[in-house]
Amino acid sequence: MFRHDQNIMNLDTYVHLSYFPTGVQVRPKGFGNLDGVRYVDNLEIISYYQVMIEELLKIQGMKEGVSLRAAPFDYRYSPPSGKTTRYFNRLTRLIEETYEINGKKRVAIISHSMGGLIFSTYLETRPLVWKRQFLHSWSNIGGVMGGALKLVKAFVSHGVIEEVPDVLMSRLVHRRVARTVMSNYWMLPRYPVWQEDEILLRTPTANYTVTTLGDMFRDMEHPEGTVKSSCFTVLVWMS
């Protein structure tokens, strides 16, 4: 059962870091193996990487948990945060360990969606000599490097999962959760991928672009959105 009150994140406006309510802790499963990336749901109905995993394991010498490994993360967090710092440390150890147990062969990375932003930011934390020693390549699948229009819709209308009917989950409840998740602001459209005069949202009274997202949050009566989105103005383009 979806407990929206347990998924809402709070914001420390002084240090601009988000956190879950007291007593709530999220632990992505399967770090280092493939359990956490095969399916989206615990019933194993909605496939995520499962088809790709099956095909990759057909390659001679490919072995689950040894030469094919995963590093799932809690998508609700984004840099800068203590969670992502700890994740980056674990990712470094995983890459170095994978390199060692596979005969010092450099590691090929595959990322998807927000994972592209996560990994590009991670690369900024690693020295060039380390990258040359341990990394072979990086394939970024559907990475939201310049942001996605879907996130504007998520804040304004229905949350992130637009396919869920209201009879199962109120879109207003889901929107409320989406507005508290820091990573959603990280994935908002940004210049120069989105042009300054490119309209992202039209309403009867105003149009909004990448330069007026603050006005959009103000008109939505969601001033916290301006604070959260401003945290990433520089960070995204450093990545």
C-alpha positions as CSV (number, residue, x, y, z in Angstrom):
1,M,0.0,0.0,0.0
2,F,1.3,3.5,-0.9
3,R,1.7,5.6,2.2
4,H,2.1,9.1,0.9
5,D,2.8,10.5,4.4
6,Q,5.8,8.3,4.6
7,N,7.1,9.4,1.2
8,I,6.8,13.1,1.7
9,M,10.3,14.7,2.2
10,N,11.0,17.7,4.4
11,L,13.4,20.5,3.5
12,D,16.0,22.2,5.7
13,T,15.8,25.7,4.2
14,Y,19.1,26.7,6.0
15,V,21.4,24.2,4.3
16,H,19.0,23.3,1.4
17,L,19.0,19.6,2.2
18,S,16.0,17.3,2.2
19,Y,15.2,14.4,4.5
20,F,12.4,11.9,5.3
21,P,10.1,12.2,8.3
22,T,11.5,10.8,11.6
23,G,11.3,7.0,11.6
24,V,11.3,6.6,7.8
25,Q,14.3,5.0,6.1
26,V,14.5,3.9,2.5
27,R,17.1,1.2,1.6
28,P,17.4,0.3,-2.1
29,K,18.0,-3.4,-2.4
30,G,20.5,-5.4,-4.4
31,F,23.5,-3.1,-4.3
32,G,26.3,-5.1,-6.1
33,N,23.9,-7.7,-7.5
34,L,20.9,-7.4,-9.8
35,D,18.0,-7.9,-7.5
36,G,17.1,-4.2,-7.3
37,V,17.0,-3.5,-11.0
38,R,15.3,-6.4,-12.6
39,Y,11.7,-5.3,-11.9
40,V,10.0,-2.1,-10.7
41,D,7.6,-4.0,-8.4
42,N,8.0,-6.7,-5.8
43,L,5.6,-8.9,-7.7
44,E,7.9,-8.9,-10.7
45,I,5.2,-7.8,-13.1
46,I,6.7,-4.6,-14.4
47,S,10.1,-5.2,-16.0
48,Y,12.9,-2.6,-15.6
49,Y,16.3,-4.0,-16.6
50,Q,15.2,-7.6,-16.7
51,V,15.2,-8.0,-20.5
52,M,18.6,-6.3,-20.9
53,I,20.0,-8.5,-18.1
54,E,18.8,-11.7,-19.8
55,E,20.5,-10.6,-23.0
56,L,23.8,-9.5,-21.4
57,L,24.1,-12.8,-19.4
58,K,24.1,-14.6,-22.8
59,I,27.5,-13.1,-23.5
60,Q,30.3,-15.6,-22.9
61,G,32.0,-15.1,-19.6
62,M,29.3,-12.7,-18.2
63,K,28.4,-13.7,-14.7
64,E,25.7,-12.3,-12.4
65,G,27.1,-10.5,-9.4
66,V,30.7,-10.7,-10.7
67,S,31.0,-9.2,-14.2
68,L,27.4,-7.9,-14.3
69,R,26.4,-5.8,-11.2
70,A,24.1,-3.0,-10.3
71,A,24.2,0.1,-8.1
72,P,20.6,1.1,-7.3
73,F,19.9,4.4,-5.5
74,D,17.1,6.2,-3.8
75,Y,15.9,8.4,-6.6
76,R,14.3,10.9,-4.3
77,Y,17.7,12.3,-3.2
78,S,20.0,14.3,-5.3
79,P,23.3,16.0,-4.8
80,P,24.2,17.7,-2.6
81,S,23.1,15.5,0.3
82,G,24.6,13.1,2.8
83,K,22.8,10.2,1.0
84,T,24.4,10.9,-2.3
85,T,27.8,11.3,-0.7
86,R,27.6,7.9,0.9
87,Y,26.2,6.5,-2.4
88,F,29.2,7.9,-4.3
89,N,31.6,6.3,-1.8
90,R,29.8,2.9,-2.1
91,L,29.9,3.2,-5.9
92,T,33.6,3.9,-5.9
93,R,34.2,0.7,-3.8
94,L,31.9,-1.3,-6.1
95,I,33.7,-0.2,-9.3
96,E,37.2,-0.9,-7.8
97,E,36.1,-4.3,-6.5
98,T,34.5,-5.2,-9.9
99,Y,37.8,-4.2,-11.6
100,E,39.8,-6.4,-9.3
101,I,37.7,-9.5,-9.4
102,N,37.5,-9.4,-13.2
103,G,41.3,-9.5,-13.7
104,K,41.8,-5.8,-13.6
105,K,39.5,-5.2,-16.6
106,R,38.1,-1.6,-16.7
107,V,34.4,-1.3,-16.0
108,A,31.7,-0.3,-18.5
109,I,28.9,1.8,-16.9
110,I,25.2,1.8,-18.1
111,S,22.9,4.5,-16.6
112,H,19.2,5.3,-17.2
113,S,17.1,8.4,-16.8
114,M,18.1,10.3,-13.6
115,G,21.0,7.8,-13.3
116,G,22.7,9.8,-16.0
117,L,22.7,12.9,-13.9
118,I,23.8,11.0,-10.9
119,F,26.7,9.4,-12.7
120,S,27.8,12.6,-14.4
121,T,27.9,14.3,-11.1
122,Y,29.8,11.4,-9.6
123,L,32.4,11.7,-12.3
124,E,33.1,15.2,-11.3
125,T,34.2,13.9,-7.9
126,R,36.8,11.4,-9.3
127,P,40.3,12.4,-10.4
128,L,41.2,11.8,-14.0
129,V,43.9,9.2,-13.2
130,W,41.2,7.1,-11.4
131,K,38.8,7.3,-14.3
132,R,41.5,6.2,-16.7
133,Q,42.4,3.3,-14.6
134,F,39.0,1.9,-13.6
135,L,36.5,3.0,-16.3
136,H,36.2,1.7,-19.8
137,S,33.0,3.4,-21.1
138,W,29.7,5.0,-20.1
139,S,26.4,4.4,-21.9
140,N,23.7,6.9,-20.9
141,I,20.2,5.7,-21.8
142,G,17.5,8.3,-21.8
143,G,19.5,10.6,-19.5
144,V,17.7,13.8,-18.5
145,M,20.9,15.8,-18.8
146,G,19.0,19.0,-19.8
147,G,15.9,18.3,-17.8
148,A,12.5,16.9,-18.8
149,L,9.1,18.6,-19.5
150,K,7.4,15.7,-17.6
151,L,8.6,17.3,-14.3
152,V,6.7,20.5,-15.0
153,K,3.6,18.4,-15.5
154,A,4.4,16.5,-12.3
155,F,4.4,19.7,-10.2
156,V,1.4,21.3,-11.9
157,S,-0.9,18.4,-12.4
158,H,-0.5,14.8,-11.4
159,G,2.8,13.8,-9.9
160,V,5.4,11.7,-11.6
161,I,3.3,8.6,-12.5
162,E,0.6,10.0,-14.8
163,E,-0.7,6.5,-15.8
164,V,-2.1,5.7,-12.4
165,P,-6.0,6.3,-12.4
166,D,-7.6,8.3,-9.7
167,V,-9.5,5.3,-8.4
168,L,-6.2,3.8,-7.3
169,M,-4.4,7.0,-6.2
170,S,-5.5,10.6,-6.2
171,R,-3.3,12.6,-8.5
172,L,-3.5,15.5,-6.1
173,V,-2.0,13.3,-3.4
174,H,0.7,12.1,-5.7
175,R,1.4,15.7,-6.8
176,R,1.8,16.7,-3.2
177,V,4.5,14.0,-2.8
178,A,6.2,14.9,-6.0
179,R,6.5,18.5,-4.9
180,T,8.6,17.4,-1.8
181,V,11.0,15.2,-3.7
182,M,14.3,17.1,-4.2
183,S,15.4,15.1,-7.3
184,N,12.3,16.2,-9.2
185,Y,13.6,19.8,-9.1
186,W,17.0,18.6,-10.3
187,M,15.3,17.2,-13.5
188,L,13.4,20.4,-14.4
189,P,14.1,21.8,-17.9
190,R,17.2,24.0,-18.0
191,Y,19.0,26.3,-20.4
192,P,20.7,25.9,-22.9
193,V,19.0,22.6,-23.8
194,W,15.7,24.4,-23.4
195,Q,15.8,27.9,-25.0
196,E,14.9,30.9,-22.9
197,D,11.9,31.7,-25.1
198,E,10.6,28.1,-25.4
199,I,7.3,27.8,-23.7
200,L,7.1,24.9,-21.2
201,L,3.6,25.6,-19.8
202,R,0.7,27.7,-21.1
203,T,-2.1,28.9,-19.0
204,P,-5.0,31.3,-19.6
205,T,-3.1,34.1,-17.8
206,A,0.6,33.4,-18.3
207,N,3.2,31.3,-20.2
208,Y,6.3,29.9,-18.4
209,T,9.8,29.2,-19.7
210,V,13.1,28.1,-18.1
211,T,13.6,31.7,-17.0
212,T,10.2,32.0,-15.3
213,L,9.9,28.8,-13.4
214,G,10.1,30.8,-10.2
215,D,7.0,32.7,-11.3
216,M,5.3,29.4,-12.0
217,F,6.0,28.1,-8.4
218,R,4.8,31.5,-7.0
219,D,1.6,31.4,-9.1
220,M,1.1,27.8,-7.9
221,E,1.4,29.1,-4.3
222,H,4.4,26.8,-3.8
223,P,7.2,29.2,-2.9
224,E,9.3,26.2,-1.6
225,G,9.6,25.1,-5.2
226,T,11.7,28.3,-6.1
227,V,14.1,27.5,-3.2
228,K,14.5,23.9,-4.2
229,S,15.0,24.5,-7.9
230,S,17.5,27.3,-7.3
231,C,19.8,24.8,-5.6
232,F,20.6,23.2,-8.9
233,T,21.1,26.2,-11.2
234,V,24.9,25.8,-11.2
235,L,25.2,22.1,-10.2
236,V,23.6,20.6,-13.3
237,W,25.9,22.4,-15.7
238,M,29.0,21.6,-13.7
239,S,28.1,17.9,-14.3
